[in-house]
Amino acid sequence: MFTAVPALLTAVALFAVWLPARRATRIHPADALRHD
């Protein structure tokens, strides 16, 4: 139990970081700067 909770929280945190990072890799940098 003491290892399951931190492992679950780590998995949720990695998924929460991975999703926006994956989405950001699909955008061309010039397009991102143009919309800024």
Secondary structure, 3 states (H helix, E strand, C coil): CCCHHHHHHHHHHHHHHHHHHHHHHCCCHHHHHHHC
